[in-house]
Amino acid sequence: MTELDSAVSLIGSVNWVNYFGDCVEGQRFHKALQTAVAALREQLSSNADSASQLSRMCVLAGEAIDASDRKGAADIAT
């Protein structure tokens, strides 16, 4: 699990109890806060997925460069 995945889990466990009061302002603020936290959670989840894909692509690129380098070295030696 990556650090971003951990952050998504932590944000997902935010308590959704409205501590801002049973007035219109408190309810609206609580709803806006829930919306903002949900958007942050979605963005973090997307970023974690992107980072994981990028990591795999970097490993593959490194392997391709290494293979090309070894082939070039073998061609020079012959």
N, CA, C and O of each residue as an XYZ file, in Angstrom:
312
protein
N       0.846     -1.176      0.000
C       0.000      0.000      0.000
C       0.890      1.237      0.000
O       1.810      1.349      0.811
N       0.613      2.160     -0.909
C       1.406      3.384     -0.992
C       0.935      4.397      0.045
O      -0.105      4.224      0.680
N       1.714      5.443      0.200
C       1.326      6.495      1.141
C       0.039      7.182      0.695
O      -0.785      7.566      1.525
N      -0.133      7.337     -0.629
C      -1.377      7.943     -1.115
C      -2.572      7.042     -0.825
O      -3.647      7.529     -0.477
N      -2.387      5.727     -0.967
C      -3.468      4.800     -0.624
C      -3.814      4.913      0.859
O      -4.986      4.870      1.234
N      -2.799      5.056      1.689
C      -3.032      5.222      3.132
C      -3.804      6.507      3.410
O      -4.703      6.535      4.250
N      -3.446      7.562      2.700
C      -4.148      8.838      2.879
C      -5.609      8.718      2.467
O      -6.489      9.265      3.133
N      -5.871      8.011      1.383
C      -7.250      7.801      0.934
C      -8.035      7.052      2.005
O      -9.184      7.389      2.289
N      -7.415      6.039      2.594
C      -8.085      5.276      3.655
C      -8.375      6.152      4.869
O      -9.455      6.083      5.456
N      -7.404      6.972      5.236
C      -7.611      7.850      6.393
C      -8.718      8.858      6.141
O      -9.553      9.102      7.012
N      -8.725      9.444      4.948
C      -9.763     10.424      4.628
C     -11.127      9.751      4.579
O     -12.135     10.348      4.956
N     -11.154      8.500      4.109
C     -12.413      7.769      4.053
C     -12.988      7.477      5.422
O     -14.186      7.226      5.556
N     -12.145      7.507      6.440
C     -12.618      7.213      7.789
C     -13.008      8.471      8.564
O     -13.266      8.407      9.766
N     -13.051      9.611      7.876
C     -13.463     10.852      8.543
C     -14.887     10.687      9.052
O     -15.764     10.208      8.334
N     -15.102     11.085     10.280
C     -16.429     10.980     10.882
C     -17.370     11.986     10.237
O     -17.061     13.175     10.164
N     -18.510     11.510      9.773
C     -19.428     12.380      9.035
C     -20.493     13.006      9.927
O     -21.518     13.467      9.426
N     -20.272     13.033     11.229
C     -21.228     13.651     12.138
C     -21.154     15.165     11.998
O     -20.064     15.732     11.919
N     -22.301     15.815     11.967
C     -22.366     17.267     11.852
C     -22.202     17.900     13.234
O     -23.117     17.884     14.057
N     -21.004     18.460     13.466
C     -20.733     19.142     14.727
C     -20.967     20.641     14.610
O     -20.674     21.384     15.547
N     -21.486     21.097     13.484
C     -21.616     22.531     13.225
C     -22.994     23.080     13.569
O     -23.264     24.261     13.355
N     -23.844     22.252     14.086
C     -25.138     22.731     14.547
C     -26.263     22.347     13.605
O     -26.056     22.035     12.432
N     -27.461     22.381     14.164
C     -28.654     22.010     13.414
C     -29.337     23.251     12.857
O     -30.564     23.352     12.844
N     -28.529     24.180     12.403
C     -29.056     25.379     11.764
C     -28.752     25.289     10.266
O     -27.987     24.426      9.836
N     -29.335     26.155      9.499
C     -29.138     26.127      8.048
C     -27.661     26.280      7.705
O     -27.142     25.556      6.856
N     -26.986     27.214      8.360
C     -25.566     27.441      8.078
C     -24.724     26.221      8.424
O     -23.838     25.833      7.662
N     -25.005     25.614      9.588
C     -24.273     24.428     10.008
C     -24.485     23.266      9.055
O     -23.543     22.546      8.723
N     -25.716     23.086      8.617
C     -26.020     22.006      7.678
C     -25.354     22.238      6.327
O     -24.806     21.312      5.729
N     -25.405     23.473      5.853
C     -24.782     23.790      4.559
C     -23.259     23.652      4.629
O     -22.633     23.135      3.703
N     -22.671     24.120      5.734
C     -21.224     23.999      5.883
C     -20.828     22.527      5.937
O     -19.854     22.115      5.307
N     -21.587     21.740      6.693
C     -21.290     20.315      6.805
C     -21.396     19.630      5.441
O     -20.547     18.808      5.097
N     -22.423     19.958      4.668
C     -22.585     19.375      3.338
C     -21.424     19.789      2.430
O     -20.897     18.962      1.685
N     -21.022     21.064      2.487
C     -19.896     21.536      1.674
C     -18.605     20.837      2.085
O     -17.790     20.493      1.230
N     -18.412     20.627      3.372
C     -17.227     19.932      3.865
C     -17.221     18.477      3.389
O     -16.184     17.963      2.969
N     -18.368     17.822      3.456
C     -18.456     16.439      2.957
C     -18.110     16.376      1.472
O     -17.391     15.475      1.039
N     -18.615     17.323      0.696
C     -18.346     17.362     -0.739
C     -16.860     17.580     -1.006
O     -16.284     16.922     -1.872
N     -16.242     18.490     -0.275
C     -14.816     18.781     -0.461
C     -13.956     17.577     -0.087
O     -12.998     17.257     -0.791
N     -14.287     16.916      1.007
C     -13.509     15.752      1.436
C     -13.682     14.605      0.436
O     -12.718     13.900      0.137
N     -14.887     14.413     -0.079
C     -15.114     13.362     -1.077
C     -14.313     13.650     -2.346
O     -13.738     12.735     -2.936
N     -14.270     14.916     -2.769
C     -13.492     15.282     -3.954
C     -11.999     15.059     -3.706
O     -11.292     14.568     -4.587
N     -11.520     15.411     -2.526
C     -10.113     15.189     -2.183
C      -9.787     13.697     -2.190
O      -8.745     13.284     -2.699
N     -10.673     12.906     -1.629
C     -10.467     11.455     -1.605
C     -10.395     10.886     -3.021
O      -9.539     10.052     -3.316
N     -11.283     11.332     -3.884
C     -11.284     10.869     -5.276
C      -9.995     11.275     -5.995
O      -9.417     10.481     -6.738
N      -9.547     12.513     -5.772
C      -8.318     12.988     -6.408
C      -7.101     12.214     -5.903
O      -6.231     11.844     -6.691
N      -7.038     11.971     -4.612
C      -5.925     11.194     -4.057
C      -5.915      9.772     -4.602
O      -4.855      9.224     -4.905
N      -7.087      9.183     -4.724
C      -7.183      7.836     -5.268
C      -6.705      7.804     -6.719
O      -5.982      6.895     -7.125
N      -7.113      8.795     -7.484
C      -6.677      8.891     -8.879
C      -5.169      9.096     -8.963
O      -4.506      8.482     -9.800
N      -4.628      9.943     -8.115
C      -3.180     10.188     -8.102
C      -2.411      8.930     -7.702
O      -1.340      8.662     -8.248
N      -2.940      8.166     -6.766
C      -2.286      6.925     -6.353
C      -2.250      5.944     -7.524
O      -1.235      5.289     -7.758
N      -3.356      5.844     -8.256
C      -3.391      4.963     -9.429
C      -2.387      5.418    -10.484
O      -1.665      4.600    -11.053
N      -2.344      6.719    -10.741
C      -1.408      7.260    -11.733
C       0.039      7.020    -11.321
O       0.872      6.665    -12.156
N       0.338      7.208    -10.056
C       1.698      6.993     -9.568
C       2.093      5.526     -9.699
O       3.236      5.219    -10.040
N       1.179      4.640     -9.437
C       1.456      3.214     -9.563
C       1.729      2.837    -11.018
O       2.655      2.078    -11.304
N       0.930      3.365    -11.925
C       1.144      3.105    -13.352
C       2.479      3.680    -13.814
O       3.215      3.029    -14.555
N       2.787      4.881    -13.385
C       4.051      5.516    -13.759
C       5.234      4.710    -13.232
O       6.244      4.565    -13.921
N       5.115      4.193    -12.027
C       6.174      3.367    -11.457
C       6.426      2.132    -12.309
O       7.573      1.801    -12.606
N       5.359      1.455    -12.701
C       5.515      0.269    -13.550
C       6.143      0.625    -14.896
O       6.987     -0.114    -15.402
N       5.735      1.749    -15.472
C       6.290      2.184    -16.753
C       7.774      2.516    -16.627
O       8.547      2.229    -17.541
N       8.180      3.114    -15.514
C       9.596      3.431    -15.289
C      10.432      2.160    -15.172
O      11.543      2.098    -15.698
N       9.909      1.158    -14.494
C      10.627     -0.112    -14.372
C      10.800     -0.737    -15.757
O      11.887     -1.204    -16.097
N       9.739     -0.745    -16.545
C       9.827     -1.309    -17.893
C      10.812     -0.530    -18.760
O      11.576     -1.126    -19.518
N      10.798      0.797    -18.654
C      11.732      1.616    -19.423
C      13.169      1.333    -18.986
O      14.063      1.238    -19.827
N      13.393      1.201    -17.700
C      14.727      0.883    -17.197
C      15.208     -0.463    -17.699
O      16.375     -0.611    -18.061
N      14.320     -1.443    -17.724
C      14.689     -2.763    -18.236
C      15.029     -2.700    -19.724
O      15.970     -3.350    -20.177
N      14.256     -1.910    -20.487
C      14.519     -1.777    -21.925
C      15.859     -1.082    -22.167
O      16.609     -1.481    -23.059
N      16.161     -0.061    -21.392
C      17.437      0.646    -21.529
C      18.587     -0.289    -21.172
O      19.607     -0.325    -21.861
N      18.414     -1.043    -20.088
C      19.456     -1.979    -19.671
C      19.707     -3.037    -20.750
O      20.857     -3.355    -21.051
N      18.638     -3.579    -21.327
C      18.785     -4.597    -22.377
C      19.476     -4.005    -23.602
O      20.339     -4.646    -24.201
N      19.104     -2.803    -23.970
C      19.732     -2.140    -25.119
C      21.208     -1.869    -24.849
O      22.042     -2.026    -25.741
N      21.530     -1.466    -23.633
C      22.914     -1.199    -23.258
C      23.752     -2.477    -23.311
O      24.874     -2.474    -23.819
N      23.195     -3.568    -22.782
C      23.905     -4.851    -22.828
C      24.129     -5.308    -24.261
O      25.204     -5.808    -24.592
N      23.115     -5.139    -25.121
C      23.255     -5.526    -26.525
C      24.328     -4.680    -27.218
O      25.142     -5.196    -27.985
N      24.314     -3.375    -26.935
C      25.326     -2.493    -27.512
C      26.735     -2.877    -27.057
O      27.675     -2.870    -27.853
N      26.871     -3.203    -25.800
C      28.181     -3.612    -25.271
C      28.634     -4.914    -25.909
O      29.816     -5.083    -26.207
N      27.690     -5.845    -26.123
C      28.041     -7.125    -26.755
C      28.447     -6.909    -28.196
O      29.359     -7.570    -28.692
N      27.779     -5.990    -28.875
C      28.119     -5.699    -30.279
C      29.519     -5.077    -30.384
O      30.259     -5.356    -31.327
N      29.869     -4.243    -29.420
C      31.202     -3.620    -29.425
C      32.278     -4.680    -29.178
O      33.351     -4.645    -29.781
N      31.977     -5.616    -28.287
C      32.959     -6.627    -27.919
C      33.214     -7.618    -29.053
O      34.254     -8.278    -29.061
N      32.304     -7.738    -29.998
C      32.496     -8.707    -31.071
C      33.064     -8.122    -32.316
O      33.273     -8.838    -33.295
